[in-house]
């Protein structure tokens, strides 16, 4: 278990955190997320302004039902901090990614922890939420970052914090998170297909030892070692949290298996050559 001394600083820093995020009510944030979901629907349908207007006129509750993967919910920050301090405090845990980062709460909260993060990135598809995150980051940089810690060289004052507006499953057009040491997925409303994509990508790009945190939904691959499973109250109600460690990187494992296969093949060929040589020597002795 992690040293619980972090809780005192966490409580103290929440004053700074609230100064950033209390500027928006939960209702406002959810409305922003919903409008973003409507816009995404219009883009996916290749709709023009009329199509978007039509969707905006649709009952919001119905749209929320159709866009469950865009439903906004707030993770418990004390629970996030517990996971980070318990499983992500090693010196080699330097890069943190939040896939589906919303208005940036989790990324900013992670940046405020006294850990070893040098780079923290939030990736969000909905433009309105991304704009909120950028505004929160500006306030964090100007008002909060300079007062974190007692040492002017505190890593939190120097870490790189950023937000990307894009699809986290598209490395070419959005964000490459293959260097991630810690991956957070508030996946409660993620459809099965999206979670499967995350699992496939993570299996192929993350290095062994990386930590993946999901909420409500589990990862199924045998390369995800479950470190802890527990239930905590979140912004939308009680939910299971899962903390995984990557056991292996699939391409590296495949490459290692291929190398092992080639080595075994070489051994077999060598043995066959030696047998042939022995047989030839026996024939020569008989002739003599």
C-alpha positions in Angstrom: 0.0 0.0 0.0 1.1 3.6 -0.6 2.1 5.8 2.3 -1.1 7.7 3.3 0.8 10.9 3.9 -0.2 12.1 0.4 -3.8 12.6 1.7 -2.8 15.7 3.7 -1.3 17.5 0.7 -4.2 16.3 -1.5 -6.7 17.9 0.8 -4.7 21.1 0.9 -4.4 21.3 -2.9 -8.1 20.7 -3.4 -8.6 24.4 -2.6 -6.5 25.3 -5.7 -8.3 22.6 -7.7 -11.7 24.0 -6.8 -10.7 27.5 -7.7 -10.3 26.2 -11.3 -13.2 23.9 -11.8 -15.9 25.5 -9.6 -16.4 28.1 -12.4 -18.6 25.5 -14.2 -21.6 23.9 -12.7 -22.0 20.2 -13.3 -25.1 21.0 -15.3 -23.1 23.3 -17.6 -20.4 20.7 -18.2 -22.9 18.0 -19.0 -24.7 20.3 -21.4 -21.4 21.0 -23.1 -20.7 17.3 -23.4 -24.2 16.7 -24.8 -24.0 19.4 -27.4 -20.6 18.0 -28.4 -22.2 14.6 -28.8 -24.9 16.1 -31.1 -22.2 17.7 -33.2 -20.3 14.4 -33.5 -23.5 12.7 -34.6 -24.0 15.3 -37.3 -20.4 14.9 -38.5 -20.7 11.1 -38.6 -23.9 11.5 -40.6 -22.1 14.0 -42.9 -24.9 16.4 -42.0 -24.9 20.1 -42.8 -26.2 23.0 -40.7 -29.8 21.9 -41.2 -29.0 18.4 -40.0 -27.2 19.8 -36.9 -30.2 22.1 -36.2 -32.6 19.2 -36.5 -30.5 17.2 -34.0 -30.4 20.2 -31.6 -34.1 20.3 -31.6 -34.3 16.7 -30.6 -35.1 15.9 -26.9 -31.8 16.0 -25.0 -32.7 12.9 -22.9 -33.2 10.9 -26.1 -29.9 12.1 -27.5 -28.1 11.2 -24.3 -29.5 7.7 -24.7 -28.2 7.5 -28.2 -24.8 8.9 -27.3 -23.9 6.9 -24.2 -20.2 6.9 -25.1 -20.2 10.7 -24.8 -22.1 10.8 -21.4 -20.2 13.0 -19.0 -19.3 11.7 -15.5 -16.8 12.8 -12.9 -14.3 10.4 -11.4 -13.7 10.6 -7.7 -10.4 12.5 -7.4 -9.5 11.0 -4.0 -9.9 7.5 -5.6 -7.8 8.5 -8.6 -5.1 9.9 -6.2 -5.1 6.6 -4.3 -4.5 4.6 -7.5 -1.7 6.9 -8.6 0.1 7.0 -5.2 -0.4 3.2 -4.7 0.6 1.9 -8.2 2.2 4.8 -10.1 4.8 6.3 -7.8 7.8 4.5 -9.2 10.5 6.8 -10.6 10.0 5.3 -14.1 6.3 6.3 -14.2 6.7 9.5 -16.2 3.9 9.8 -18.8 0.2 10.0 -17.9 -2.6 9.9 -20.4 -6.4 10.3 -19.9 -8.3 8.8 -22.8 -11.6 10.7 -22.9 -10.4 13.5 -20.6 -13.6 15.7 -20.7 -12.9 19.1 -19.2 -9.5 18.1 -17.9 -10.3 17.4 -14.2 -8.4 14.1 -13.9 -5.4 15.4 -15.8 -5.1 18.5 -13.7 -5.6 16.5 -10.5 -2.9 14.0 -11.6 -0.5 16.9 -12.3 -1.0 18.2 -8.8 0.1 15.0 -7.2 3.6 14.9 -5.8 4.7 12.0 -8.1 7.2 11.7 -11.0 5.0 12.7 -14.0 7.0 14.7 -16.5 4.2 14.6 -19.2 0.5 14.5 -18.7 -1.9 14.5 -21.7 -5.7 14.5 -21.9 -7.3 13.4 -25.2 -10.9 14.4 -25.8 -13.0 14.1 -29.0 -15.7 16.7 -28.1 -14.5 20.2 -28.9 -16.6 22.0 -26.3 -15.1 19.9 -23.5 -11.6 20.4 -24.9 -12.1 24.2 -24.8 -13.0 23.9 -21.2 -9.9 21.8 -20.5 -7.7 24.4 -22.2 -9.2 27.2 -20.1 -8.6 25.1 -17.0 -5.0 24.5 -18.0 -4.4 28.2 -18.5 -5.7 28.9 -15.0 -3.7 26.0 -13.6 -0.4 27.3 -15.2 -0.9 30.9 -14.0 -2.4 30.4 -10.6 -1.8 26.9 -9.2 1.4 25.5 -10.7 3.7 28.3 -9.2 2.5 27.5 -5.6 2.8 23.7 -5.7 5.3 22.2 -3.3 7.8 24.0 -1.1 10.7 23.7 -3.5 11.1 25.9 -6.6 12.4 22.9 -8.4 9.4 20.8 -7.7 8.7 18.6 -10.7 5.0 19.7 -10.7 6.2 23.2 -11.6 8.1 21.9 -14.6 5.9 19.0 -15.9 4.4 19.3 -19.4 0.6 19.3 -19.3 -1.5 19.4 -22.5 -4.8 18.5 -24.0 -5.5 17.2 -27.5 -8.8 17.5 -29.3 -9.2 14.3 -31.3 -9.9 10.6 -31.4 -7.5 8.6 -29.1 -7.9 5.5 -31.3 -6.3 7.4 -34.3 -2.6 7.8 -33.7 -1.9 9.5 -37.0 -4.5 12.3 -36.7 -4.8 12.7 -33.0 -2.4 11.6 -30.3 0.2 8.8 -30.0 0.1 7.5 -26.4 2.4 4.6 -26.9 4.9 6.1 -24.5 2.3 6.1 -21.7 3.3 4.7 -18.3 -0.1 5.3 -16.8 -3.3 5.2 -18.9 -6.7 6.3 -17.4 -10.0 5.3 -19.1 -13.2 6.5 -17.4 -14.9 3.8 -19.4 -18.3 3.5 -17.8 -20.2 4.5 -20.9 -17.7 3.3 -23.5 -19.3 0.8 -25.9 -17.8 -2.7 -26.0 -16.3 -2.0 -29.4 -14.4 1.1 -28.2 -13.0 -0.7 -25.1 -11.9 -3.6 -27.3 -10.1 -1.1 -29.5 -8.3 0.4 -26.5 -7.3 -3.1 -25.3 -6.0 -4.0 -28.8 -4.0 -0.8 -29.1 -2.6 -1.0 -25.6 -1.5 -4.6 -26.1 0.5 -3.6 -29.2 2.0 -0.3 -28.1 2.4 -0.1 -24.3 5.6 -1.4 -22.7 5.5 -4.1 -20.0 4.9 -2.6 -16.6 2.6 0.2 -17.8 -0.5 0.8 -15.6 -4.0 0.9 -17.1 -6.9 2.1 -14.9 -10.5 1.5 -16.1 -13.8 2.2 -14.4 -16.9 -0.1 -14.5 -15.7 -2.2 -17.4 -12.9 -4.8 -17.3 -10.2 -5.6 -19.8 -10.1 -9.2 -21.0 -6.7 -9.8 -22.5 -4.3 -12.2 -20.6 -1.5 -9.6 -20.9 -3.4 -7.3 -18.4 -2.5 -8.4 -14.9 -5.2 -7.3 -12.4 -3.6 -5.6 -9.5 -6.7 -4.4 -7.7 -10.4 -4.3 -8.1 -12.6 -2.2 -5.8 -15.8 -0.3 -5.6 -16.0 3.4 -4.9 -18.5 6.2 -5.2 -18.0 8.3 -8.4 -19.8 11.4 -9.6 -22.6 9.2 -11.1 -22.8 6.6 -8.4 -20.9 3.6 -7.1 -18.7 1.9 -9.7 -16.0 -0.7 -9.9 -12.4 0.4 -10.5 -9.8 -1.9 -12.1 -6.0 -1.4 -11.9 -4.0 -3.4 -14.4 -0.3 -3.8 -15.2 0.8 -4.7 -18.7 2.6 -8.1 -18.6 4.0 -7.9 -22.1 4.0 -6.0 -25.3 2.4 -8.2 -28.0 4.7 -7.3 -30.9 7.8 -7.7 -28.7 6.4 -11.1 -27.5 5.7 -12.1 -31.1 9.2 -11.0 -32.0 10.7 -12.9 -29.1 8.7 -16.0 -30.0 9.9 -15.7 -33.6 13.5 -15.4 -32.5 13.1 -18.5 -30.2 11.6 -20.4 -33.1 14.5 -19.5 -35.3 17.0 -20.5 -32.6 15.3 -23.8 -32.2 15.3 -24.3 -36.0 19.0 -23.5 -36.1 19.6 -26.0 -33.3 17.7 -28.7 -35.2 19.7 -28.0 -38.4 23.0 -28.1 -36.4 22.1 -31.4 -34.9 21.1 -32.8 -38.3 24.4 -31.6 -39.8 26.3 -33.3 -36.9 24.5 -36.5 -37.5 25.2 -36.4 -41.2 28.9 -35.8 -40.5 29.0 -38.8 -38.1 27.3 -41.0 -40.7 29.9 -39.9 -43.3 32.7 -40.7 -40.9 31.3 -44.2 -40.3 31.1 -44.8 -44.0 34.7 -43.8 -44.5 35.8 -46.2 -41.7 34.0 -49.0 -43.3 35.6 -48.3 -46.7 39.0 -48.3 -45.1 
